Amino acid sequence: MDDKRIEEELKKVWGEIPVSHSDDTKEASWEKFQSEAFPSKKRKFKAWRYYASAAAILICGLIGTGIYFKSSPLQDTIYVASNVVENTTSKVKTVLLPDNSRVELSPYSKIVYANNFESNRKIKVDGEAYFKVQKDKKHPFQVFCNETTTTVLGTSFTVTGQEKSGVIVQLYEGSVQMNVKDQTQKWILKPGEKFTYGNKIASVIGFNRFTDFDNEKLTAVSAYIEANYGYKMIIPQEYSNQRITVRINKKEDLKTIVQLLSEMYNLNFEINDELKQITFR
C-alpha cells in the first residue's frame, strides 16, 4: 500500500463512527445511563466507548543501557529542547502534558517530549505509562517503544515491550498505525486486532477486547473491578443479588464504570484511593 493510500485509509478510519454492538440489551443499558447522567451534553456514547480522550498503557521492558534514546526516532526532534520527566518514587506519578493529555507514570519510569509538544506530539517511554490522549486530527500522537512507532488516532490501546525489541499492541477502540524501524510496510489496526512484532517478523491477529456480564449478580462486577483495578467494591447488602447485563471495554476508566453503576442503581459512591476502596450507599 503506497503512502497516498495509507493517508486516505487513516483519514477514513479517523472519521468513522464505531460499529454498534448487536446486543440491544447492552446498548440500551448504556444509552439509558447516558441520557440520565449527561442530559445537557450531546455526546454520543455506545457500549462503554469513550471518545473525548484516548487511553493507552505502554510497558517498554528495555534491556541494557545502549538502547536509551541512542537510536530513538525522536533524536532529530527532541534533543534541541526537551522535557524529561522521571518517576523515582514507588507510587504512580501523574503528568499533565502541554496538550492536556494526561500521563500516569509508573514507578521508576521515564518519558521525554519536546518543548513544542502541542504541534509535535511525539513521546518516548522508558518503563511503563498510562496515557489519556486528547484527540487532535492535525497532530497525531506518536509513541516510541523499542523499534516500533505507534501513531494514535483517537483511541485506546495497550503497548507491551518485549525482550530483544519485541512489541505487542492490542487495539480496543479507534485506530492506530504501526511502523517498524527500517521497514517500509505500515499496518493500520482495527478495534479487536493485535499487532505482534518479534525477531523482525510482524503479524496481526484478532483478540477479545470486551468483558460481558449477561444477567449476572452485581457482585460479579465487584469481583471484576477488584481483580482488574485493585479496588474493593462495597455495596449495600440488599443489592447483592441485583442482576446486571452490560458489556465493558477491558480498558475502560474505573471512574466511568463506577459512575455508570451509581446511576443505574441510584446510589452515591465514594472512592478512597489510599485504601483502594469504592463504597456505594
N, C-alpha and C positions, 0 to 999 in steps of 0.2 A: 504494500500500500504506500503510495507516494505521499509527500508532505502535504500537498494540497488536499488530498482525500482525507488524510488524518485530521487536518484542521476542520474540514466540513463535518466529519463524524463527531468531533469534540463539541462543536457548536450545536449539533443536533441533539447529542446526549445531554448537554447542559440545559437546553430548553425544554426537554421532555418532562412531562408530569408522570411520576412513577405509577405503574400499573396498580390498580386497586386489587386488594385480595379478594378471592372468590368467596370467602367465608362471610356471608352477610351479617351473621350474628356478631362476629368480632368487629366488623366495621361499624356496626350500629352502636356497640358499646363505647367506641371511641368518639363517634360523632355526637352522641348524647353528652359525653363529658365535655367535648369542645364547646357545644352550644351553651352549656350551663356555666362552665368555668371561665370562658372568654367571650361573653356576649357582645362586648364592644369592639372586638378585634375581628378582622375579616380574613385572617389567615386560614388556610385550609389544611387540616391535619388528616392523615389517612393511616389508621392502624399503627400508631406509635412512630410515624415518620416525623422528622424534626428538621425543618428547612432553614430556620433562622441562622443556624450555625452548622459547622461541620465538626465532627469529633474524630479524633484519631489517637490510637495508642501506639507508640513506637518503642520497640525494645531492640537496641542495637548492641549485641554482645561483641564488642571489639576486642580482638586478641592481639597482644603485643603492643609496642609503643610506636612503631613506624607508621601505623595507619591513621593516626590522629591528624587530620587536616593536610597531611603531606601531599596526598593525591586527590584531595577533595574537589568536586566540580565547582565548589564555591570559591576556589582560590582567587580567581580574577575579579570577583565581585565583592568579596567580604573583607579582604585584608587591608584595603585602603583606610576604611573607617569601620570598625566592627564593635559589636557589643557581645561580651562573653558573660553568661550567667551560669554559675555553678552552684549546685546544692551540696554543701559539705556536711549537712546535718543528717539526722536519722529520720526526719519527718518530710513529708511531701511539701514542696515549696511552690506557691502559686505565682506565676509571672504574667503580667498583662503586656502584650506586645503593642507596638505603636498603632496597628490597625484595629485594635480592640479584640484581637484573638487572644484566647487565654491558654496558658500552658501550666499544667500541674507537673512540676519537675520532681521525679523520684529521687530518693537519697543517692548521693554520690554520682549524680548525673550532670550533664552539661549541655547547653545549647549556645550556638553562635549565630548572629544575624547582623546584617549591615545597618548603618545609620539611616539609609534611605529605604527602610523596610516597607513602608506603605506602598511604594511603587516598585520595589524589588523584593517580593515576598519569598525569599529563599532562606532556609534554615538548616543547620547541621546539628544532628543529635548524637551525643556520645552517652550511652546509657539508656534510660527509659523516660518517656514523657507522654502525657496525655494531652491532646490538643482539642480545643473548641475553636474552629476556624471561621472567621467572618467571611461570608460569601462576597466575592468580587470578580465579576466576569472579565474585567480588563486586566486583572493582575492575579493569575492563578498562584496558589500557594504550593511551593515546592519543598519537599522534604528529602534530604540526602542521608542515606544509610548504607554503609558498605559500598558496594559497586552499583547500587541502584538509585534511581531518582523516581519518586512518586509525585506526580502532579495532581494536586487536589482540585476538584471542580465542584465544590459544594457537596460534601459527602461525609460518611462515617466509615472508618476502616481501621484495621489493625496492621501494624508492620512489626515483624519479629526478625531480628538479626540472628543469623545462624553462624556457626563456625566456618572458616575459610570463605568469607564474603558471601555466604548464602543468605537469602531473604525469603520470607513468606508474607504475602499481602492478602488479606481477606476483606472483600468489599461488602459492606452492609447496606449502604444507601448511596445514591448519586452516581458519581463516575470518577475514575482515576485513570491516568495514562501512565504506563510503566516504560521506563527506559533503562537499558543496561549499558554500563561503560564499554566503549569500543564496539558496540553493536548498533547497526542502523535500524533494525526492526523495532517497532513500537507496539505495545499491547494496550488496548482500551478495555478495561474491565466493566462488566455489568454487575448490578447487585446480585449477590449469591455466587460470585465467581472468586476463585482463589488462584493467585499467581505464585508460583514456586520457582525459585532460582537457586541453582547449586551446581558445582562442577561445570560451570559455563553453559549449563542447559536450563532453558526456561520452559515452563508449561503452565496451562490454565485449565482448571477443573472446577466443578461446582461444589458447593457446601451448603449446609442448612444454617441460615442466619437468624431464625426465629425460634422462640420457645412458646409453645401453645399450651393454654390451660382450657380444657373443654369440660365445663360443668364440674370443676373440681372445688374442693374446700378452700376457703381463703387462707387457711394455714399452709396450703401447698405453695402459695405465692410468698408467704412469710419465710418458708424454708428456702425458697429460690433466692430471695433477697439476701438472706444470711450467707448462703453458700457462695454467691457471686459478688456481693458487695461488702460483706463482712459486717453488716449491721443487723442487730437483733430487732425484730418487729414485735411489738407488744400490742395486742388488740383486745377489746373488751370480751369477756367470756361469752356473752350472748351472740357474738359474731363469729365464733369459732367454726360453726357449722354452715355459715353462709357459703353459697356456691358462686363461682365466677367463671365466665367464659371470655377469654381475651388472648390476643397474640402480642407478644413482646419482642421487640428487637433486642437481641442478646447484648448489644452495646448501648442500650438506652440509658439516659441520665437518671440516676437514682431519684433525684427530687421530682422529676417528671412522673415517674412511676408512683411515688408516694402521693403526689398531688392528685393523680387520677383516682387512686383508691379512696382518698379523702372525699372527693366529690361524688364518687359512685355510692358510698355508704353514708354520706352526710356526717363525716367525723372530722374533728380537728386533729392536728398532729403536731408533734414536736420532735425535732431531730437533734440529738445530743452527739456531736462529733467526738467529744472526749471519751464518752462511754461507748460510742458506736451503737447507738440505740435509737429506735424510732418508736414513739409512743402515740397511739391513737386513743382519743377519748370521745 
